Amino acid sequence: MGIYVKKKKFNILNIFLIFLFVIIILTSLYFYIFLKKSNFDLSNIVVSEFEEESNQIFEPNLSSYLKKEDVNFDEYFTKNEFDQNIKKFIEENPDYILGVLREYQLEQNKLEQEKTNQKNISSIKNLNLAYHPMYLGDSSSAKIIYEFVDYNCGYCQKFHQELINVMNDNSLKLVIIQMPILGNFSEELTKLALASSLQGQFQVVHNYLYSTERKSKMEDILADLFLRGVDLDILKNDLDSQEVSDFLSTHRSYADEFKFNGTPATIIGNEIIPGYIDSDKIIEILEKEFS
């Protein structure tokens, strides 16, 4: 099908004017689509040019004459030319391309961080609602600190003393979440602490395992705990109990929920702190979160 659809016979002048009209339209389309002239009104220019040539013989209706499927744009702007122009633009404007990519990445990071923050807040709410028998300090305090620990972590031992210093001057509840990640001996000590909670001796065992008096061999550790009032028969029986296994599984799920991969890690209010911080920083966060 041609570009024109006519039912009547044209004279030579009309044929010439129509041919000229087609040329004008195709030229205008080329400038409008591929050279991207701003504020380029195709219909007004075509009508204006055509009226001058025809002395206002008629006013063409573009929708009647120009059909999208009749124009083969590949004749004017091939895919290869388009690819070459894009390649040239990238080569000549690397800073612009990198800037766009950086802005995109920053925006994606921001969106991801917002999603993570919302997820963490929800997880902290669930943590606050759970039952935690392993804790130090004031059980009724509204100021709760969650500490994720490994008893073989040197920074955990140092951080433990910082927390004790803060607790001496403040009414706090310090909930201990076991996170044994430094080998089999770490897990054995974790089970020891969890089992001790079943006979109400968690605080005694926890403080001992972080003290400078802690021995390096398990038999020596058990002897020291016996001297501190821990019933070893009950303790050994509880080590392989379902309660201790459930506690350990629950604590691991907490660490996975917050994606912690190292100790110490702390949650104060809605703030998550990976790694070691000193007592001054702990107090600063407490004031911000619980003021």
VEXDREN-2710 file (C-alpha; in Angstrom, 1 decimal):
% VEXDREN-2710
k/r/px/py/pz
1/MET/0.0/0.0/0.0
2/GLY/1.3/3.5/-0.8
3/ILE/1.4/6.5/1.4
4/TYR/-1.6/8.1/-0.2
5/VAL/-5.2/6.8/-0.5
6/LYS/-7.2/8.7/-3.1
7/LYS/-10.5/7.9/-4.8
8/LYS/-10.4/10.5/-7.6
9/LYS/-8.2/11.4/-10.5
10/PHE/-5.6/14.1/-10.0
11/ASN/-4.2/16.6/-12.4
12/ILE/-0.5/17.1/-12.9
13/LEU/-0.3/20.1/-10.4
14/ASN/-2.0/18.1/-7.7
15/ILE/0.3/15.2/-8.2
16/PHE/3.3/17.5/-7.9
17/LEU/2.0/19.1/-4.8
18/ILE/1.3/15.7/-3.2
19/PHE/4.8/14.5/-4.1
20/LEU/6.3/17.6/-2.5
21/PHE/4.2/17.1/0.5
22/VAL/5.5/13.6/1.0
23/ILE/9.1/14.8/0.8
24/ILE/8.4/17.5/3.4
25/ILE/6.9/15.0/5.7
26/LEU/9.7/12.5/5.5
27/THR/12.3/15.3/5.9
28/SER/10.4/16.6/9.0
29/LEU/10.2/13.1/10.5
30/TYR/14.0/12.6/10.1
31/PHE/14.8/15.9/11.9
32/TYR/12.1/15.3/14.6
33/ILE/12.9/11.7/15.4
34/PHE/16.7/11.3/14.9
35/LEU/18.1/14.8/15.3
36/LYS/15.9/15.5/18.3
37/LYS/15.1/19.1/17.7
38/SER/13.4/20.5/20.8
39/ASN/9.9/22.0/20.5
40/PHE/9.7/20.8/16.9
41/ASP/6.0/20.8/15.8
42/LEU/5.8/18.6/12.7
43/SER/2.2/19.2/11.8
44/ASN/2.5/23.0/11.9
45/ILE/5.6/23.0/9.7
46/VAL/4.2/20.6/7.1
47/VAL/1.0/22.5/6.8
48/SER/2.7/25.9/6.6
49/GLU/5.1/24.7/3.9
50/PHE/2.4/23.1/2.0
51/GLU/0.1/26.1/2.1
52/GLU/2.9/28.3/0.6
53/GLU/3.4/26.0/-2.3
54/SER/-0.3/25.4/-3.1
55/ASN/-1.5/28.9/-2.4
56/GLN/-3.9/27.3/0.2
57/ILE/-5.5/24.9/-2.3
58/PHE/-6.2/22.5/0.6
59/GLU/-5.2/21.8/4.2
60/PRO/-3.9/18.3/4.5
61/ASN/-4.9/16.0/7.4
62/LEU/-1.8/14.1/8.4
63/SER/-3.7/11.3/10.1
64/SER/-5.4/10.6/6.7
65/TYR/-2.1/10.5/4.7
66/LEU/0.7/9.3/7.0
67/LYS/0.5/5.8/8.3
68/LYS/3.0/4.4/10.8
69/GLU/3.4/1.1/9.0
70/ASP/4.2/2.8/5.7
71/VAL/7.5/4.4/6.9
72/ASN/10.6/2.2/6.9
73/PHE/12.9/4.0/9.3
74/ASP/15.8/1.6/8.6
75/GLU/16.1/3.5/5.3
76/TYR/17.1/6.6/7.2
77/PHE/18.8/5.4/10.3
78/THR/20.2/1.8/10.4
79/LYS/20.8/-0.3/13.6
80/ASN/24.5/-0.2/12.9
81/GLU/24.5/3.6/12.8
82/PHE/22.6/3.7/16.0
83/ASP/25.0/1.3/17.7
84/GLN/28.0/3.3/16.5
85/ASN/26.5/6.6/17.8
86/ILE/25.9/5.0/21.2
87/LYS/29.4/3.6/21.3
88/LYS/30.8/7.0/20.4
89/PHE/28.8/8.7/23.1
90/ILE/30.0/6.3/25.7
91/GLU/33.6/6.7/24.6
92/GLU/33.4/10.5/24.6
93/ASN/31.4/10.8/27.9
94/PRO/32.8/8.1/30.4
95/ASP/32.4/10.4/33.4
96/TYR/28.7/10.9/32.6
97/ILE/28.2/7.1/32.2
98/LEU/30.0/6.4/35.5
99/GLY/28.0/9.1/37.2
100/VAL/24.7/7.6/36.1
101/LEU/25.9/4.2/37.3
102/ARG/27.0/5.6/40.7
103/GLU/23.7/7.4/41.2
104/TYR/21.8/4.2/40.4
105/GLN/23.9/2.1/42.8
106/LEU/23.5/4.7/45.6
107/GLU/19.8/4.7/45.1
108/GLN/19.7/0.9/45.1
109/ASN/21.8/0.8/48.3
110/LYS/19.5/3.3/49.9
111/LEU/16.4/1.2/49.1
112/GLU/18.1/-1.9/50.3
113/GLN/19.2/-0.3/53.5
114/GLU/15.6/0.9/54.1
115/LYS/14.3/-2.6/53.6
116/THR/17.0/-4.0/55.9
117/ASN/16.2/-1.4/58.6
118/GLN/12.5/-2.2/58.5
119/LYS/13.2/-5.9/58.7
120/ASN/15.6/-5.4/61.7
121/ILE/13.0/-3.3/63.6
122/SER/10.5/-6.2/63.1
123/SER/13.1/-8.7/64.3
124/ILE/13.9/-6.7/67.3
125/LYS/10.2/-6.5/68.3
126/ASN/10.1/-10.3/68.1
127/LEU/13.2/-10.5/70.1
128/ASN/11.7/-8.3/72.8
129/LEU/8.6/-10.6/73.0
130/ALA/10.6/-13.8/73.4
131/TYR/11.5/-15.5/76.7
132/HIS/15.2/-15.1/77.8
133/PRO/16.2/-16.9/80.9
134/MET/19.9/-16.1/80.4
135/TYR/20.4/-12.6/81.6
136/LEU/22.3/-10.4/84.1
137/GLY/21.1/-7.3/85.9
138/ASP/17.6/-6.1/86.7
139/SER/15.0/-8.4/85.3
140/SER/12.3/-5.8/85.4
141/SER/14.3/-3.0/83.7
142/ALA/12.9/-1.5/80.5
143/LYS/16.4/-0.9/79.3
144/ILE/17.5/-4.1/77.6
145/ILE/20.8/-4.9/76.0
146/TYR/21.2/-8.0/73.9
147/GLU/24.8/-9.3/73.7
148/PHE/25.8/-12.0/71.2
149/VAL/28.8/-13.8/72.7
150/ASP/31.4/-16.5/72.1
151/TYR/33.3/-17.5/75.3
152/ASN/36.6/-17.9/73.3
153/CYS/36.4/-14.4/71.8
154/GLY/39.0/-12.1/73.3
155/TYR/37.0/-9.0/72.4
156/CYS/33.9/-10.5/74.0
157/GLN/35.9/-10.8/77.3
158/LYS/37.0/-7.2/77.0
159/PHE/33.5/-6.0/76.1
160/HIS/32.0/-8.0/79.0
161/GLN/33.9/-5.8/81.4
162/GLU/32.7/-2.6/79.7
163/LEU/29.1/-3.8/80.1
164/ILE/29.7/-4.6/83.8
165/ASN/31.0/-1.1/84.3
166/VAL/27.9/0.4/82.7
167/MET/25.6/-1.9/84.7
168/ASN/27.2/-0.8/88.0
169/ASP/25.9/2.7/87.4
170/ASN/22.6/1.9/85.6
171/SER/19.6/-0.2/86.0
172/LEU/19.8/-2.5/83.0
173/LYS/18.9/-6.0/81.8
174/LEU/21.7/-7.7/79.9
175/VAL/20.4/-10.6/77.8
176/ILE/23.0/-13.0/76.7
177/ILE/22.6/-14.7/73.3
178/GLN/25.0/-17.6/72.6
179/MET/26.8/-17.5/69.3
180/PRO/29.6/-20.1/69.3
181/ILE/31.6/-19.6/66.1
182/LEU/35.2/-20.3/67.1
183/GLY/35.2/-24.1/67.1
184/ASN/34.1/-27.1/69.1
185/PHE/35.4/-25.8/72.5
186/SER/33.3/-22.6/72.1
187/GLU/30.2/-24.8/71.6
188/GLU/31.1/-26.9/74.7
189/LEU/31.4/-23.7/76.8
190/THR/28.1/-22.5/75.3
191/LYS/26.3/-25.7/76.3
192/LEU/27.8/-25.3/79.8
193/ALA/26.3/-21.9/80.2
194/LEU/22.9/-22.9/78.8
195/ALA/22.7/-26.0/81.1
196/SER/23.7/-23.9/84.1
197/SER/20.6/-21.7/83.5
198/LEU/18.3/-24.7/84.2
199/GLN/19.6/-24.8/87.9
200/GLY/19.6/-21.0/88.2
201/GLN/23.4/-20.6/88.0
202/PHE/23.7/-18.9/84.7
203/GLN/25.2/-15.6/86.0
204/VAL/27.8/-17.5/88.1
205/VAL/28.9/-19.6/85.1
206/HIS/28.8/-16.7/82.6
207/ASN/30.9/-14.4/84.7
208/TYR/33.4/-17.2/85.4
209/LEU/33.8/-18.0/81.7
210/TYR/34.7/-14.4/81.1
211/SER/37.0/-14.0/84.1
212/THR/40.8/-14.2/84.2
213/GLU/40.4/-17.1/86.5
214/ARG/38.9/-19.4/83.9
215/LYS/41.0/-22.5/83.2
216/SER/41.8/-23.9/79.8
217/LYS/40.7/-27.5/80.3
218/MET/37.2/-28.7/80.8
219/GLU/37.8/-30.8/83.9
220/ASP/39.5/-27.8/85.6
221/ILE/36.6/-25.5/84.6
222/LEU/34.1/-28.0/86.1
223/ALA/36.1/-28.1/89.3
224/ASP/36.0/-24.3/89.6
225/LEU/32.3/-24.3/89.0
226/PHE/31.8/-26.9/91.7
227/LEU/33.6/-24.6/94.1
228/ARG/31.2/-21.8/93.1
229/GLY/28.1/-23.7/94.0
230/VAL/27.2/-25.4/90.7
231/ASP/25.8/-28.9/91.0
232/LEU/27.9/-30.9/88.6
233/ASP/25.7/-34.0/88.5
234/ILE/22.7/-31.9/87.5
235/LEU/24.9/-29.9/85.1
236/LYS/26.2/-33.0/83.3
237/ASN/22.8/-34.4/83.0
238/ASP/21.4/-31.2/81.5
239/LEU/24.2/-30.8/79.0
240/ASP/22.6/-33.3/76.6
241/SER/19.0/-32.4/77.4
242/GLN/16.4/-31.3/74.9
243/GLU/16.1/-28.0/76.7
244/VAL/19.7/-27.1/76.0
245/SER/19.4/-28.2/72.4
246/ASP/16.4/-26.0/71.9
247/PHE/18.1/-23.0/73.6
248/LEU/21.1/-23.4/71.3
249/SER/18.9/-23.7/68.2
250/THR/16.9/-20.6/69.2
251/HIS/20.0/-18.6/69.8
252/ARG/21.5/-19.6/66.4
253/SER/18.3/-18.5/64.7
254/TYR/18.6/-15.0/66.3
255/ALA/22.2/-14.7/65.0
256/ASP/21.0/-15.8/61.5
257/GLU/18.1/-13.4/61.7
258/PHE/20.4/-10.4/62.1
259/LYS/23.1/-11.8/59.8
260/PHE/25.8/-11.5/62.5
261/ASN/29.1/-13.1/61.4
262/GLY/31.3/-12.1/64.3
263/THR/31.3/-11.4/68.1
264/PRO/30.7/-9.4/70.1
265/ALA/27.5/-8.0/68.6
266/THR/25.0/-5.9/70.5
267/ILE/21.5/-4.6/70.1
268/ILE/20.5/-1.6/72.2
269/GLY/17.0/-0.4/71.6
270/ASN/16.6/-0.3/67.8
271/GLU/20.4/0.1/67.2
272/ILE/22.5/-2.8/66.0
273/ILE/26.2/-2.6/66.9
274/PRO/28.6/-5.1/65.3
275/GLY/31.9/-5.4/67.1
276/TYR/33.5/-3.9/70.2
277/ILE/32.5/-0.5/71.7
278/ASP/33.6/1.1/75.0
279/SER/31.5/2.0/78.0
280/ASP/31.2/5.7/76.9
281/LYS/29.7/4.7/73.6
282/ILE/27.3/2.2/75.3
283/ILE/26.0/5.0/77.6
284/GLU/25.6/7.3/74.6
285/ILE/23.5/4.8/72.7
286/LEU/21.4/4.0/75.9
287/GLU/20.6/7.6/76.3
288/LYS/19.6/8.0/72.7
289/GLU/17.5/4.9/72.6
290/PHE/15.8/5.0/76.0
291/SER/15.5/8.8/76.7
END
